[in-house]
Amino acid sequence: MLTIICGEDSVSSYNYYSSLKKNYKDKDFQVIEIPSSELENIPSWMGESQSLFKQNKVFFTQNVNKKLSRKLNLKINRVIEKLIKDKTIQVVTWEEEISSRFLKFPKGSGTMRYLIKEFKPSQNIFKLQDAIYPGNLKNFITTLNQLTESVDENFVFIMIMRHIKNLLLVKSGDGSSKLQSWQIAKLKGQASKWQLDKLINFYDAFHKIDVSQKTSSNPYSIKKSLDILACYYL
């Protein structure tokens, strides 16, 4: 049995992944964390070490999707199929920053069934991304304030930084093949409102905040940092 936790809202999805792990522990499950490279060993562990697994158990792993292939019959594909079919084994995987439509797990049918828990971004996050351009400070701040009342500010920061990177790529002529044509056209329209050097500086400022957050050297909250950057660049 397989449970897949995914979605572009990686903060919420990981929080759910962590809470699920705690819930299993509270129910006296044996929670076993393993890298995706060791998933194939689960059946043999279960068979050879029955005495170690008398209590209910559940295996937690991450980012299995990166190792799967829709085209190639890889060993990991066969391992996953076997785990999905085996109702005596419970596996939970967290797939970071990926929509369910991009999952490469076998299609669920018959005995090939699994649970997908997807965390999609609030539509307001896209409204906020569209508001990122010079001269639009008031609209940006209003939307940001509304959004951070219900959405984790760390996720908001990640989504804004990712969007600015895409704007910069389009502005400099390096369009991403992962984006659809309508997305590129929309980004070009928004990027045209920016001077390239100002957009580069804006992105660099986000990168510095990202580093300062990871090193605990930022004296401000993420929300306050976003307010300051917006006032300076928008």
C-alpha positions as CSV (number, residue, x, y, z in Angstrom):
1,M,0.0,0.0,0.0
2,L,1.4,3.4,-1.0
3,T,0.5,6.9,0.0
4,I,1.9,9.7,-2.1
5,I,2.1,13.2,-0.6
6,C,2.8,15.9,-3.3
7,G,1.9,19.3,-4.6
8,E,3.5,22.6,-5.4
9,D,2.8,23.8,-1.9
10,S,5.8,22.0,-0.5
11,V,5.6,23.6,2.9
12,S,2.1,22.4,3.6
13,S,2.8,19.0,2.0
14,Y,5.8,18.4,4.2
15,N,4.0,19.6,7.3
16,Y,1.3,17.0,6.5
17,Y,4.0,14.3,5.9
18,S,5.5,15.1,9.3
19,S,2.2,15.2,11.1
20,L,1.3,11.8,9.5
21,K,4.5,10.4,10.8
22,K,3.7,11.6,14.3
23,N,0.2,10.2,14.1
24,Y,1.5,6.8,13.2
25,K,3.9,7.0,16.2
26,D,1.0,8.0,18.5
27,K,-0.8,4.9,17.3
28,D,2.1,2.8,18.3
29,F,3.3,2.1,14.8
30,Q,6.9,1.4,14.2
31,V,7.9,4.3,11.9
32,I,10.9,3.4,9.7
33,E,12.6,6.1,7.6
34,I,14.5,4.9,4.6
35,P,16.0,6.4,1.4
36,S,14.2,5.6,-1.8
37,S,17.2,3.5,-2.9
38,E,16.4,1.0,-0.2
39,L,12.7,0.4,-1.0
40,E,13.5,-2.8,-2.8
41,N,14.8,-4.3,0.5
42,I,11.5,-3.9,2.4
43,P,10.0,-7.3,1.4
44,S,13.2,-9.2,2.4
45,W,13.4,-7.3,5.7
46,M,9.8,-8.3,6.4
47,G,10.5,-11.9,5.5
48,E,13.8,-12.3,7.3
49,S,13.1,-10.3,10.4
50,Q,9.6,-11.1,11.5
51,S,10.6,-10.9,15.1
52,L,11.6,-7.3,14.7
53,F,8.3,-6.3,13.1
54,K,5.7,-7.6,15.6
55,Q,4.1,-4.2,16.0
56,N,2.4,-2.4,13.1
57,K,4.9,-0.7,10.9
58,V,5.1,2.0,8.2
59,F,7.9,3.1,6.0
60,F,8.5,6.7,5.2
61,T,10.6,7.9,2.2
62,Q,11.0,10.9,-0.1
63,N,11.2,11.8,-3.8
64,V,10.7,8.4,-5.3
65,N,9.3,10.1,-8.4
66,K,12.7,11.4,-9.5
67,K,13.9,7.8,-9.9
68,L,10.9,6.5,-11.9
69,S,10.5,6.4,-15.6
70,R,7.3,6.3,-17.8
71,K,9.3,4.9,-20.8
72,L,11.9,2.6,-19.3
73,N,11.1,-0.6,-17.3
74,L,13.5,0.3,-14.5
75,K,14.1,-1.8,-11.5
76,I,12.6,0.9,-9.2
77,N,9.4,0.8,-11.3
78,R,9.0,-2.9,-10.6
79,V,9.8,-2.4,-6.9
80,I,7.1,0.3,-6.6
81,E,4.5,-1.9,-8.4
82,K,5.2,-4.7,-6.0
83,L,4.9,-2.4,-2.9
84,I,1.6,-1.0,-4.2
85,K,0.1,-4.5,-4.6
86,D,1.3,-5.7,-1.2
87,K,-1.4,-4.8,1.3
88,T,0.7,-6.0,4.2
89,I,3.3,-3.2,3.6
90,Q,2.6,0.5,4.2
91,V,4.8,3.1,2.5
92,V,4.5,6.9,2.6
93,T,6.5,9.1,0.2
94,W,6.8,12.8,0.1
95,E,7.3,14.2,-3.4
96,E,8.8,17.7,-3.1
97,E,7.3,20.6,-5.2
98,I,5.6,18.4,-7.8
99,S,2.0,18.4,-9.1
100,S,0.2,15.1,-9.3
101,R,0.0,15.4,-13.1
102,F,3.8,15.0,-13.2
103,L,3.9,11.9,-11.1
104,K,5.4,8.8,-12.8
105,F,4.0,6.1,-10.5
106,P,2.1,3.2,-12.2
107,K,-1.5,4.0,-13.0
108,G,-3.8,2.8,-10.2
109,S,-6.3,0.1,-11.2
110,G,-7.4,-3.2,-9.8
111,T,-4.8,-4.2,-7.2
112,M,-2.6,-1.3,-8.4
113,R,-4.1,1.4,-6.2
114,Y,-2.6,4.0,-4.0
115,L,-3.6,7.2,-2.2
116,I,-2.5,10.7,-3.5
117,K,-2.7,13.6,-1.1
118,E,-2.0,16.8,-3.1
119,F,-1.4,20.3,-1.8
120,K,-2.2,22.9,-4.4
121,P,-1.2,26.6,-4.0
122,S,-3.9,29.1,-3.2
123,Q,-5.1,31.0,-6.3
124,N,-4.1,34.1,-4.6
125,I,-0.4,33.1,-4.9
126,F,-0.7,33.4,-8.7
127,K,-2.5,36.8,-8.2
128,L,0.5,37.9,-6.1
129,Q,3.0,36.7,-8.8
130,D,1.1,38.7,-11.4
131,A,1.4,41.8,-9.2
132,I,5.2,41.7,-9.2
133,Y,6.3,44.7,-11.4
134,P,7.4,48.3,-10.8
135,G,4.7,50.8,-10.0
136,N,2.4,48.2,-8.5
137,L,3.4,48.4,-4.9
138,K,0.0,49.0,-3.3
139,N,-1.6,46.1,-5.1
140,F,1.3,43.8,-4.3
141,I,1.3,44.7,-0.6
142,T,-2.5,44.3,-0.3
143,T,-2.4,40.9,-1.9
144,L,0.6,39.8,0.1
145,N,-1.1,40.8,3.4
146,Q,-4.3,38.9,2.5
147,L,-2.3,35.8,1.4
148,T,-0.1,35.5,4.4
149,E,-3.1,35.4,6.7
150,S,-3.8,31.9,5.5
151,V,-0.6,30.7,3.7
152,D,2.8,30.0,5.2
153,E,5.1,32.9,4.5
154,N,8.0,30.6,3.7
155,F,5.9,29.1,0.8
156,V,5.0,32.6,-0.4
157,F,8.7,33.5,-0.4
158,I,9.6,30.4,-2.4
159,M,6.8,31.0,-5.0
160,I,7.8,34.6,-5.5
161,M,11.5,33.8,-5.8
162,R,10.7,31.1,-8.4
163,H,8.5,33.5,-10.4
164,I,11.2,36.2,-10.4
165,K,13.7,33.6,-11.7
166,N,11.3,32.8,-14.5
167,L,10.9,36.4,-15.3
168,L,14.6,36.9,-15.4
169,L,15.1,33.8,-17.7
170,V,12.5,35.1,-20.1
171,K,13.8,38.7,-20.0
172,S,17.4,37.4,-20.8
173,G,16.1,35.2,-23.6
174,D,16.6,31.9,-21.8
175,G,13.0,30.5,-21.8
176,S,12.5,27.3,-19.9
177,S,11.3,24.2,-21.9
178,K,9.3,23.2,-18.8
179,L,7.0,26.2,-19.4
180,Q,4.1,26.1,-21.8
181,S,3.9,28.7,-24.6
182,W,1.1,30.6,-22.9
183,Q,3.1,30.8,-19.7
184,I,6.1,32.1,-21.6
185,A,4.0,34.7,-23.3
186,K,2.5,35.9,-20.0
187,L,5.9,36.1,-18.4
188,K,7.3,38.1,-21.4
189,G,4.5,40.6,-20.9
190,Q,5.3,41.0,-17.2
191,A,9.0,41.0,-17.8
192,S,8.7,43.9,-20.3
193,K,7.7,46.1,-17.4
194,W,11.2,45.6,-15.8
195,Q,14.6,46.9,-16.6
196,L,17.0,43.9,-16.8
197,D,19.5,45.3,-14.3
198,K,16.7,46.1,-11.8
199,L,15.2,42.6,-12.2
200,I,18.7,41.0,-11.6
201,N,19.2,43.1,-8.5
202,F,15.7,42.1,-7.3
203,Y,16.5,38.4,-7.7
204,D,19.9,38.8,-6.0
205,A,18.2,40.4,-3.1
206,F,15.9,37.4,-2.7
207,H,18.8,35.1,-2.9
208,K,20.6,37.0,-0.1
209,I,17.4,36.7,2.1
210,D,17.2,33.0,1.3
211,V,20.8,32.5,2.5
212,S,20.3,34.7,5.6
213,Q,17.2,32.6,6.5
214,K,19.1,29.4,6.2
215,T,21.9,30.7,8.3
216,S,19.6,32.4,10.9
217,S,21.2,35.8,10.2
218,N,18.1,37.6,9.0
219,P,16.9,40.1,11.7
220,Y,13.5,40.3,10.0
221,S,10.7,37.8,9.4
222,I,10.1,36.6,5.9
223,K,7.0,38.7,5.7
224,K,8.8,41.9,6.8
225,S,11.7,41.1,4.4
226,L,9.1,40.9,1.5
227,D,7.6,44.2,2.6
228,I,11.0,45.9,2.5
229,L,12.0,44.5,-0.9
230,A,8.7,45.4,-2.4
231,C,9.0,49.0,-1.1
232,Y,12.4,49.3,-2.7
233,Y,11.8,47.6,-6.0
234,L,8.1,48.0,-6.7
